[in-house]
Structures are given as C-alpha cells and as structure tokens.
Amino acid sequence: MTTASICTIGDEILIGQIVDTNSSKIASALNAAGVKVNEMISVSDNGTEILNGLEHCLRTSHVVVVTGGLGPTKDDITKKTLADLTGAVKYYESAEQLEVIRRVLTVRGIEMSDINLAQASVPETCKVIVNECGTAPCMQFEFPENKYGHKCLLFSLPGVPFEAEAAIPKVIAAIKENYPLENIFHKTLCTFGIPESTLAKRIEEWEDHLPENLHLAYLPNPILGVRLRLSIYGIGEEEGKQELDRYTETLRPLLGNALYGQEEDSLQSVIGNILKNNGKTVAVAESCTGGMLASLFTSVAGSSAYFYGGVISYDNSVKTGVLKVKKETLDKYGAVSRECVEEMAAGVRNLMKTDYAIATSGIAGPGGGTADKPVGTVWVAAASGERVVTEKFSFSGSRKLNIERFASHAMNLLRTQILCRETGNRMREE
C-alpha cells in the first residue's frame, strides 16, 4: 500500500503559538484517495533539523508532504534546504507563479520587490505546482528507487492553511499518476457514557476475532464520547463496504444504549433529530456550564425548530428570581444539589413552555470546592412532563475540561430521557 508522511515546519508550531490544522486536512485527503499516512512530524526553522526530518520521512514513506517555510522572510529556509537535499545547483524562474505573484500583489496594492520576485525562483530539481492563492509556489520533487530504497515523491506546500488546502487536489492527482492506490474504507460508531477502558473490556472478545485487514481505533473526546472507528485496507469497494457493515452490525448490540450515532453524529445533532421528528422542544437552565449547553444546541443548523432558549443562572438571585428556585432549597441544600437542579429544570421548562429541559449546577474549579462537594462535582437534571431525572457526576480536570464534561453528560442524560419517553410513547400508540 502507498504510504505517506506529513512534515510541518515552523517554530511557531513547536512553541504552541499556532495550531497545526494543515496535517489533519492533508491526512484526510490522502486517506480518502487511498494513501495510508504513517506519521506526522513537526520540525523547527533550522536547515539541519528540516533535512534530518525529511530524510527520515523519505526512508519510511513513498510520499512526503511538507508545509511551511516558503515565505519571503529570512527564516523561511525550506526552499534552500530542498535544493541541498536534491542536489540542485541552479534555480529557475517559474513564469506561471510569477504571474500569480504579480496578480496577488496588484490586488493588495503592494509594489513588487526583489523579495517577492525571488519567490518565483525554484530549484532546478523541482516541478512547480502553481499556487493560485498566494505567492509561494508549491514544489514537487522525485527521488529514484536507489536513493531511499523505494521511489519517493516529495511535495512542498506553503504553511498558510487556505493555500495548502487549495493545493491538495493537485498533489493527489500527481500521486495517482505515480502510484497504484488501494481502497481504504472507514466506518465509525459513536458512544457515550462508557469509559474507554470499560468499553474495551466489553468488546474484547469481538475485537479479538477481527480479521487482520480490519483495524479498530478508539477515539475518546470529552464532548463526543468514545468513537469506535473500523478501518479496512486493500480490498475491493463493494467487498470492503460489506465487510464493514457486517462487523459493525455485530458490534452494535454489544454497545447497548451507549451507542448514539455514527460517522459525524454528535449528541446535540442526534437529540435535535429526535426532537424535530417528534415535534418536541427543549430549553436549558445553566449555572456552571455558563451557556455551553445552549451553544451546543445552536451549533446545529435548523435547531430553532426545537431549541427555544436558555437561562444562565450563574448567581443565585437569577435562580430564585427567574427560574423560581425556592430560597429554602438553596439555604438547605445549596446550589450544587439534586433539589436545586430539579427546580431549575422545572422552572425553565415552565418559563419557556417546552416539552423538555435540562439544568446544570456544579463546581468547575479551580477553587470553590469543599470536602462534601469537591471541584469537579456537578448535578444535572432532565425534565419532561411531571418527571425530572437527576444524576450526580464527579470529574477531575481543568476548569475548561470540567465544563465540557458537565455539558456533555447533561446532554446525554437528556438523550436517554428523550429516548425512554418517545420510544415508550410510540410503543403505547402502536
């Protein structure tokens, strides 16, 4: 199978100043084309480091895609390093890229300088892939089999994300001209409410019986839960899809109610579909999650059909004044309690006249915890009709991570409540 390595260049990535989004975009495109990505590395703006990194990638993969270090400034040294790597003695001017440079600078009202002009100059060993979106050309280099033990292609792309992304189709086309590509298929099932280790134990026997060309990956996320991705390599399209379908169908019963969707589904999108299909509505009452529940709901297009709104009752005066939580409840049990979130959920549901409501109250940290209610404690409630279901969760993590977990577990409690109620209603109707 044709394999690839992705190398990003730049101190700004290594010090955490920017997030590397290029690698994920490139990897996704390569995978869809039938190229298996073996590794991703990042190296500093240093000629020796770049050279060592690229030679490592060329020894281990058929295709290497590099991003970064191609700008007009002195710290952008990728082009020179690639010339050294490929033994280029001379440079030549790419007329097509020069024309793009002139156009880009004219639109921006910038006068052409020697530095801009130099960007159109490339090593004699490269084939230019014209960058239509910027001034730095994309470059393609080829290495014979006797250089690294196998034929290699190296593509050097700009680090600017939209420029790199625009070049990907041309890179894929060049790869297809040089390598026979095999099919890669994936299928993903989405679960929530089962820790990764517990989930692995539950499906251990099933996983042990997977064939060699079928691979399972666990993809945990505090908001999405644990996603199970099945991948199959080097197989015909129809056969590959049938194999994935067959194994995922045997996996589904093992997951039970923890299974909530597949592929790109999220808790909020799945909940939204159920509400919309049943003509039902929801509202939220938030304390510790500070609007995150509302944000999750409204991140789904068309959520106005079922999401009415929310109340961020961060201060107790809002809990009592708007949501009608009894003062006696707060005095006796505190804001972080079963009793408080029950009244919050009922209060926002009555206020907004919705079928469902969820409420959260907890201690996100880093301060505010007590012996009885340590940081990471949250009470959540889901209300429907006269029924209110509550649950207490305890987490340990940063404030941001705690809030994410509070919100996602509240969403999942609502999901199970809706499934129970709507499925029960359908069964009675039938």
C-alpha positions as CSV (number, residue, x, y, z in Angstrom):
1,M,0.0,0.0,0.0
2,T,1.2,3.5,-0.8
3,T,2.2,5.3,2.4
4,A,2.8,8.9,3.3
5,S,4.4,11.1,5.9
6,I,3.4,14.7,6.7
7,C,6.0,17.2,7.9
8,T,5.2,20.7,9.2
9,I,7.9,23.2,9.5
10,G,7.9,26.2,11.9
11,D,9.0,27.2,15.4
12,E,5.5,28.7,15.8
13,I,4.0,25.2,15.8
14,L,6.6,23.8,18.2
15,I,6.1,26.5,20.8
16,G,2.3,26.2,20.6
17,Q,1.8,29.7,19.1
18,I,-0.4,28.2,16.3
19,V,-2.4,25.0,15.9
20,D,-1.3,22.7,13.0
21,T,-4.5,22.3,11.0
22,N,-2.7,21.5,7.8
23,S,-1.7,18.0,8.8
24,S,-5.3,16.9,9.6
25,K,-6.6,18.3,6.2
26,I,-3.8,16.7,4.3
27,A,-4.1,13.4,6.1
28,S,-7.9,13.3,5.5
29,A,-7.4,13.9,1.8
30,L,-4.6,11.3,1.4
31,N,-6.7,8.7,3.3
32,A,-9.7,9.3,1.1
33,A,-7.5,8.8,-2.0
34,G,-6.2,5.5,-0.8
35,V,-2.8,6.6,0.7
36,K,-2.1,5.4,4.2
37,V,-0.5,8.1,6.4
38,N,2.2,6.5,8.6
39,E,3.3,9.5,10.6
40,M,3.2,13.3,11.2
41,I,6.2,15.2,12.4
42,S,7.0,18.9,13.1
43,V,10.5,20.4,12.9
44,S,11.9,23.8,13.7
45,D,13.1,26.5,11.2
46,N,16.5,25.1,11.1
47,G,18.2,23.7,8.0
48,T,19.7,20.7,9.7
49,E,16.5,19.8,11.5
50,I,14.5,20.1,8.3
51,L,17.0,18.0,6.4
52,N,17.1,15.2,9.0
53,G,13.3,15.2,9.3
54,L,12.7,14.9,5.6
55,E,15.3,12.2,5.1
56,H,13.7,10.2,7.9
57,C,10.2,10.6,6.2
58,L,11.6,9.7,2.8
59,R,13.2,6.5,4.1
60,T,9.9,5.4,5.7
61,S,7.2,6.5,3.2
62,H,6.5,6.6,-0.5
63,V,5.1,10.2,-0.3
64,V,6.2,13.1,1.8
65,V,4.1,16.2,2.1
66,V,5.8,19.3,3.7
67,T,4.1,22.5,4.7
68,G,5.7,25.8,5.9
69,G,8.9,27.7,5.5
70,L,8.2,29.1,2.0
71,G,7.5,32.7,2.6
72,P,9.5,35.8,1.6
73,T,11.2,36.3,5.0
74,K,14.7,35.2,6.0
75,D,13.5,32.4,8.4
76,D,11.8,30.6,5.6
77,I,14.5,28.3,4.5
78,T,12.7,25.2,3.2
79,K,13.4,26.0,-0.4
80,K,17.2,26.2,0.2
81,T,17.1,23.0,2.2
82,L,15.2,21.2,-0.5
83,A,17.7,22.3,-3.1
84,D,20.5,20.9,-0.9
85,L,18.5,17.7,-0.3
86,T,18.0,17.1,-4.1
87,G,21.4,18.3,-5.2
88,A,20.1,21.3,-7.1
89,V,22.9,23.7,-8.3
90,K,20.8,26.2,-10.2
91,Y,17.4,27.8,-9.8
92,Y,14.9,28.8,-12.5
93,E,12.1,31.2,-12.6
94,S,8.5,29.9,-12.8
95,A,6.7,32.2,-15.2
96,E,3.3,30.9,-14.1
97,Q,4.0,31.5,-10.4
98,L,5.5,34.9,-11.2
99,E,2.2,35.9,-12.9
100,V,0.2,34.8,-9.9
101,I,2.6,36.9,-7.6
102,R,2.0,40.0,-9.8
103,R,-1.7,39.5,-9.6
104,V,-1.8,39.0,-5.9
105,L,0.4,42.0,-5.2
106,T,-1.7,44.2,-7.5
107,V,-4.9,43.3,-5.8
108,R,-3.3,44.1,-2.5
109,G,-1.9,47.3,-3.7
110,I,1.7,46.2,-3.0
111,E,4.6,47.0,-5.2
112,M,6.7,44.1,-6.5
113,S,10.1,43.9,-4.6
114,D,13.2,41.8,-5.0
115,I,12.0,39.6,-2.2
116,N,8.6,38.9,-3.9
117,L,10.4,38.3,-7.2
118,A,12.7,35.7,-5.6
119,Q,9.7,33.6,-4.6
120,A,9.1,32.6,-8.2
121,S,12.7,31.2,-8.3
122,V,12.8,27.5,-7.6
123,P,15.4,24.7,-7.5
124,E,16.1,23.1,-10.9
125,T,15.2,19.7,-9.5
126,C,11.6,20.6,-8.8
127,K,8.4,20.7,-10.8
128,V,6.3,23.7,-9.9
129,I,2.7,23.2,-8.8
130,V,1.3,26.7,-9.2
131,N,-0.1,28.2,-6.0
132,E,-3.1,30.1,-7.3
133,C,-3.9,31.6,-3.8
134,G,-0.6,33.1,-2.8
135,T,3.0,34.0,-3.7
136,A,4.9,30.9,-2.6
137,P,5.0,28.1,-5.3
138,C,4.2,24.5,-4.4
139,M,7.0,22.2,-5.5
140,Q,7.2,18.5,-6.4
141,F,10.4,16.5,-6.2
142,E,11.1,12.9,-7.3
143,F,13.6,10.5,-5.9
144,P,14.7,7.3,-7.7
145,E,14.4,3.9,-6.0
146,N,18.1,3.6,-5.3
147,K,18.1,6.8,-3.2
148,Y,15.9,5.6,-0.3
149,G,15.1,2.0,-1.2
150,H,11.8,2.9,-3.0
151,K,10.5,5.5,-5.4
152,C,9.6,8.7,-3.5
153,L,7.6,11.9,-4.2
154,L,8.1,15.0,-2.0
155,F,5.6,17.9,-2.1
156,S,6.4,21.2,-0.5
157,L,3.4,23.4,0.2
158,P,3.0,26.8,1.8
159,G,2.2,26.9,5.5
160,V,-0.8,29.2,5.1
161,P,-3.7,26.9,5.6
162,F,-6.0,28.0,2.8
163,E,-3.1,27.9,0.4
164,A,-2.0,24.4,1.4
165,E,-5.6,23.2,1.3
166,A,-6.1,24.6,-2.2
167,A,-3.1,22.7,-3.5
168,I,-4.2,19.3,-2.1
169,P,-6.2,18.2,-5.2
170,K,-3.1,18.8,-7.4
171,V,-1.0,16.8,-5.0
172,I,-3.4,13.9,-5.1
173,A,-3.5,13.9,-8.9
174,A,0.3,13.7,-9.0
175,I,0.3,10.8,-6.6
176,K,-2.2,8.9,-8.7
177,E,0.0,9.4,-11.7
178,N,2.9,7.7,-10.0
179,Y,1.4,5.1,-7.7
180,P,-1.3,2.4,-7.9
181,L,-3.6,3.3,-5.0
182,E,-5.7,0.8,-3.0
183,N,-9.0,1.4,-1.3
184,I,-9.3,2.4,2.3
185,F,-12.7,2.4,4.0
186,H,-13.8,3.5,7.4
187,K,-16.9,3.3,9.5
188,T,-17.4,5.0,12.8
189,L,-19.8,4.3,15.7
190,C,-20.4,6.9,18.4
191,T,-20.8,6.0,22.1
192,F,-21.2,8.0,25.3
193,G,-21.3,7.1,28.9
194,I,-18.9,4.2,28.9
195,P,-15.2,4.9,29.8
196,E,-12.7,3.8,27.2
197,S,-11.2,1.0,29.3
198,T,-14.6,-0.4,30.2
199,L,-15.7,-0.2,26.6
200,A,-12.6,-2.1,25.5
201,K,-13.3,-4.8,28.1
202,R,-16.9,-5.1,26.9
203,I,-16.0,-5.7,23.3
204,E,-12.7,-7.5,23.9
205,E,-13.9,-10.9,22.5
206,W,-15.4,-9.2,19.5
207,E,-12.2,-7.3,18.8
208,D,-10.1,-10.4,19.2
209,H,-11.9,-12.0,16.3
210,L,-11.4,-9.2,13.8
211,P,-9.5,-10.3,10.6
212,E,-6.0,-9.0,10.0
213,N,-7.0,-6.3,7.4
214,L,-9.7,-4.9,9.7
215,H,-8.5,-2.4,12.4
216,L,-10.3,-0.8,15.3
217,A,-9.4,2.5,16.8
218,Y,-10.7,4.2,20.0
219,L,-11.2,7.9,19.6
220,P,-12.1,9.4,23.0
221,N,-13.4,13.0,23.3
222,P,-15.0,14.7,26.4
223,I,-17.9,16.1,24.3
224,L,-18.4,13.4,21.7
225,G,-17.7,10.4,23.9
226,V,-15.7,7.4,22.6
227,R,-15.9,6.9,18.9
228,L,-15.1,3.5,17.5
229,R,-13.6,3.6,14.0
230,L,-13.3,0.5,11.9
231,S,-10.9,0.6,9.0
232,I,-10.3,-1.9,6.2
233,Y,-7.4,-1.7,3.8
234,G,-6.6,-3.1,0.3
235,I,-9.9,-4.5,-0.6
236,G,-12.5,-4.0,-3.4
237,E,-15.1,-1.3,-2.9
238,E,-18.2,-3.5,-2.7
239,E,-16.4,-6.2,-0.6
240,G,-14.9,-3.6,1.7
241,K,-18.3,-1.9,2.5
242,Q,-19.9,-5.2,3.0
243,E,-17.2,-6.3,5.5
244,L,-17.5,-3.1,7.5
245,D,-21.3,-3.3,7.5
246,R,-21.2,-7.0,8.7
247,Y,-18.8,-6.3,11.6
248,T,-20.4,-3.1,12.7
249,E,-23.8,-4.8,12.9
250,T,-22.4,-7.4,15.2
251,L,-20.8,-4.7,17.3
252,R,-24.0,-2.6,17.8
253,P,-25.8,-5.0,20.2
254,L,-22.7,-5.0,22.5
255,L,-22.8,-1.2,22.9
256,G,-26.5,-1.0,24.1
257,N,-27.8,2.4,24.9
258,A,-24.3,3.9,24.9
259,L,-24.5,3.8,21.1
260,Y,-26.0,7.1,20.0
261,G,-24.9,7.6,16.4
262,Q,-22.4,7.0,13.6
263,E,-19.8,8.9,11.5
264,E,-20.1,12.7,12.2
265,D,-23.1,12.5,14.6
266,S,-22.9,14.4,17.8
267,L,-25.1,14.2,20.9
268,Q,-26.7,17.6,20.0
269,S,-27.4,16.6,16.4
270,V,-28.9,13.2,17.4
271,I,-31.0,14.9,20.1
272,G,-32.1,17.5,17.6
273,N,-33.2,14.9,15.1
274,I,-35.3,13.1,17.7
275,L,-36.9,16.3,18.9
276,K,-37.6,17.5,15.4
277,N,-39.0,14.2,14.2
278,N,-41.4,14.1,17.2
279,G,-42.4,17.8,17.1
280,K,-40.9,18.4,20.6
281,T,-39.0,21.3,22.1
282,V,-36.3,21.9,24.7
283,A,-34.8,24.7,26.9
284,V,-31.8,24.9,29.2
285,A,-31.0,26.3,32.6
286,E,-27.3,26.6,33.2
287,S,-25.2,27.6,36.1
288,C,-21.7,26.0,36.0
289,T,-21.8,25.4,32.2
290,G,-22.2,29.1,31.5
291,G,-24.0,28.8,28.2
292,M,-22.2,25.8,26.8
293,L,-25.4,23.8,26.5
294,A,-27.1,26.5,24.5
295,S,-24.0,26.8,22.4
296,L,-24.0,23.0,21.6
297,F,-27.7,23.1,20.6
298,T,-27.4,26.1,18.4
299,S,-24.3,24.7,16.7
300,V,-26.6,22.5,14.7
301,A,-28.3,24.1,11.7
302,G,-32.0,24.2,12.0
303,S,-32.0,24.0,15.8
304,S,-34.5,26.9,16.0
305,A,-37.2,24.3,15.2
306,Y,-36.8,22.7,18.7
307,F,-34.5,24.8,20.8
308,Y,-36.3,27.7,22.5
309,G,-33.5,29.2,24.6
310,G,-31.9,29.2,28.0
311,V,-31.2,31.0,31.2
312,I,-27.7,31.3,32.6
313,S,-28.4,31.5,36.3
314,Y,-24.9,31.9,37.5
315,D,-26.0,34.0,40.5
316,N,-28.5,32.5,43.0
317,S,-30.7,35.6,42.6
318,V,-31.3,34.5,39.0
319,K,-32.1,31.0,40.1
320,T,-34.8,32.3,42.6
321,G,-36.0,35.4,40.6
322,V,-36.2,33.9,37.1
323,L,-36.3,30.1,37.5
324,K,-38.3,30.2,40.7
325,V,-35.9,28.0,42.7
326,K,-37.1,28.2,46.3
327,K,-34.9,30.2,48.7
328,E,-35.4,27.4,51.2
329,T,-34.0,24.9,48.8
330,L,-30.8,26.9,48.4
331,D,-30.5,27.6,52.1
332,K,-30.9,23.9,53.0
333,Y,-29.2,22.0,50.1
334,G,-27.1,24.6,48.3
335,A,-26.9,25.5,44.7
336,V,-25.0,22.3,43.8
337,S,-27.6,19.8,44.7
338,R,-30.2,17.4,43.4
339,E,-33.0,19.6,44.7
340,C,-31.7,22.8,43.1
341,V,-31.2,21.4,39.6
342,E,-34.7,19.7,39.7
343,E,-36.3,23.1,40.4
344,M,-34.1,24.8,37.8
345,A,-35.1,22.3,35.1
346,A,-38.8,22.5,36.0
347,G,-38.5,26.3,36.2
348,V,-37.0,26.9,32.7
349,R,-39.4,24.4,31.2
350,N,-42.4,26.2,32.7
351,L,-40.9,29.6,31.7
352,M,-40.4,28.7,28.1
353,K,-43.3,26.2,27.7
354,T,-41.1,23.4,26.2
355,D,-41.6,19.7,26.3
356,Y,-38.1,19.1,27.7
357,A,-35.5,21.0,29.8
358,I,-32.0,20.3,31.2
359,A,-30.3,22.0,34.1
360,T,-26.7,22.0,35.4
361,S,-25.2,23.2,38.7
362,G,-21.6,22.3,39.8
363,I,-18.1,23.4,40.7
364,A,-15.9,23.8,37.7
365,G,-12.8,25.0,39.7
366,P,-10.1,25.6,40.2
367,G,-11.5,26.9,43.5
368,G,-14.8,26.7,45.3
369,G,-14.7,23.1,46.2
370,T,-15.5,21.7,49.7
371,A,-15.0,18.3,51.4
372,D,-18.6,17.4,50.6
373,K,-18.6,19.0,47.1
374,P,-15.1,18.9,45.7
375,V,-14.1,20.6,42.4
376,G,-15.5,18.6,39.5
377,T,-18.8,17.9,41.2
378,V,-21.9,18.5,39.1
379,W,-25.6,17.8,39.4
380,V,-27.6,17.6,36.2
381,A,-31.4,17.3,35.6
382,A,-33.6,16.5,32.7
383,A,-37.3,17.4,32.9
384,S,-40.2,16.2,30.8
385,G,-43.8,16.5,31.8
386,E,-44.0,15.9,35.5
387,R,-40.9,13.7,35.5
388,V,-37.5,15.0,36.4
389,V,-34.4,12.7,36.3
390,T,-31.3,13.8,38.1
391,E,-27.7,12.5,38.2
392,K,-24.6,13.5,40.0
393,F,-21.2,13.3,38.3
394,S,-17.6,13.8,39.7
395,F,-14.7,14.7,37.5
396,S,-11.1,15.8,37.9
397,G,-9.5,18.1,35.4
398,S,-9.0,21.7,34.4
399,R,-11.9,24.2,34.5
400,K,-12.4,24.0,30.8
401,L,-12.4,20.2,30.7
402,N,-14.8,20.0,33.7
403,I,-17.2,22.4,32.0
404,E,-17.1,20.3,28.7
405,R,-17.8,17.1,30.7
406,F,-20.6,18.7,32.7
407,A,-22.3,19.8,29.4
408,S,-21.8,16.6,27.5
409,H,-23.1,14.4,30.4
410,A,-26.1,16.7,30.7
411,M,-26.8,16.3,27.0
412,N,-26.5,12.5,27.3
413,L,-28.9,12.4,30.3
414,L,-31.4,14.3,28.2
415,R,-30.8,11.9,25.3
416,T,-31.6,8.8,27.4
417,Q,-34.6,10.6,28.9
418,I,-36.0,11.5,25.4
419,L,-35.4,8.0,24.1
420,C,-37.2,6.4,27.0
421,R,-40.1,8.8,26.8
422,E,-40.5,8.9,23.0
423,T,-39.9,5.2,22.5
424,G,-42.4,4.5,25.2
425,N,-45.0,6.8,23.6
426,R,-44.6,5.1,20.2
427,M,-45.0,1.7,21.8
428,R,-48.2,2.7,23.5
429,E,-49.5,4.2,20.3
430,E,-48.8,1.0,18.4
